[in-house]
Amino acid sequence: MNTQPFSEAEILAFRKDTKGTTALVHFNNAGASLPPDIVTDIITAYLQEEILNGSYETEEKYRPQLDNTHTLIARLINANSDEIALTENASAAWDIAFYGMNLRAGDEVITSEMEYASNVLGLLYAQEKHGVKITVIANDDEGNFPLTALEAAITANTRLIAITHIPSTAGNVLPAIEIGRIARQHNITYLLDASQSAGQMPLDVQAIGCDLLAVTGRKFLRGPRGTGFLYVKKALQPQLKLELMDGFTITSITTHNYTVRNDARRFEWHEKNHAIVLGFNKAIEYVLNAGTDRIWQRVQYLSGLLRQQLQAIPGVVVHDTGTPLCGIVTFTVTGFEPVEIKNRLSAKRINVNVGPAKSTVFYMHRKALTSVVRASVHYYNTEEEISLLSSAINTIIQSGTLAANQ
Ligand SMILES: Cc1ncc(COP(=O)(O)O)c(C=O)c1O
């Protein structure tokens, strides 16, 4: 494990590999990161080959590389390649896992107030449609997930613990490993949404002890839009309900029965956009080469610097609490709607995003937040870019104060 901070030369090389860094200051990595050029280059090259040689024929040529995507993902999260299914996004991955649990009246699910919108919709649906009981655990006063509250919420009917590792609109990280320890002690299935943590920090499904892990490709993994994956622990695969199938799901079929394949790819559609799968493959390779330990170190450093600078600006309220904090920095500015801050920064070619209440509905509702500005850093960002963002916000506030006084 290499824990050396990235050198200046390495950061420069990452930026040289990423065309987008020359055109703008990108702090919307929690929305979608700038991909390394190698990702988009391979996608366009693959599409060109499809045009010239035929789509099935191109697929056949690239079959070994396409199949290797599962192996690369497995390496990233310390799983086996037969435990990985490619999906179009994280919501699809989470849904396959959650609806596959086939929860019924009397079953109980424990989640946290940081759960993501798509997942909350699944939980509310299960509650309304099947009478499943949902227990939501709020953060403690320090902004941390309280493990004792999780222990206390478990009953003989608890069938699932569903947790979002890093929330969409807050800077905290949930204690995935400690939650996993509790899930295992009580023999409860554990579904982790790692959409915002994958590519930002190290992920090891063996250490976490989760049974299911849902991830999207476009965020900190720097993959193309429309990519994602689901990890399904081998032992759980036969138990997860499978109702959506195509010819790729099975190893044999007769006129009256069929045999399902013996790996997680039973949960994957055969028909997919192979160009972006190959792009995703390159993105994972790029993350593996950079090293998630080193990425995590830099992301924490840069986001710490940003929080420090923002906190020093009168009128800015940083909302992130808890330990540790990650690359997602959320704040509001007195007198300005988050969307106005986003638009004014965008005019200066600085990208941030607005986190709406629905993304993390339980938490935002409890905090009475309707939306926040979300600035999310990645390892290819620089100290200079952080200063640019802080001074741009300072200027926006000054101009607002001037206008108010005129
Ligand atoms: C924590 C979290 N989980 C899941 C998702 C959903 O990902 P996707 O849009 O790929 O379905 C998001 C997207 O913002 C997210 O932030």
PDBQT file of the ligand as one rigid body, heavy atoms in Angstrom, charges set to zero:
ROOT
HETATM    1  C1  LIG A 501     -25.305   8.489  -2.494  1.00  0.00    +0.000 C 
HETATM    2  C2  LIG A 501     -25.900   8.244  -3.855  1.00  0.00    +0.000 A 
HETATM    3  N1  LIG A 501     -26.443   7.056  -4.129  1.00  0.00    +0.000 NA
HETATM    4  C3  LIG A 501     -26.988   6.786  -5.306  1.00  0.00    +0.000 A 
HETATM    5  C4  LIG A 501     -27.017   7.724  -6.301  1.00  0.00    +0.000 A 
HETATM    6  C5  LIG A 501     -27.708   7.390  -7.588  1.00  0.00    +0.000 C 
HETATM    7  O1  LIG A 501     -26.823   7.156  -8.604  1.00  0.00    +0.000 OA
HETATM    8  P1  LIG A 501     -27.391   6.960 -10.069  1.00  0.00    +0.000 P 
HETATM    9  O2  LIG A 501     -27.849   8.305 -10.528  1.00  0.00    +0.000 OA
HETATM   10  O3  LIG A 501     -26.216   6.446 -10.820  1.00  0.00    +0.000 OA
HETATM   11  O4  LIG A 501     -28.495   6.006 -10.020  1.00  0.00    +0.000 OA
HETATM   12  C6  LIG A 501     -26.467   8.994  -6.083  1.00  0.00    +0.000 A 
HETATM   13  C7  LIG A 501     -26.514  10.015  -7.134  1.00  0.00    +0.000 C 
HETATM   14  O5  LIG A 501     -26.361  11.182  -6.932  1.00  0.00    +0.000 OA
HETATM   15  C8  LIG A 501     -25.888   9.252  -4.815  1.00  0.00    +0.000 A 
HETATM   16  O6  LIG A 501     -25.360  10.448  -4.523  1.00  0.00    +0.000 OA
ENDROOT
TORSDOF 0
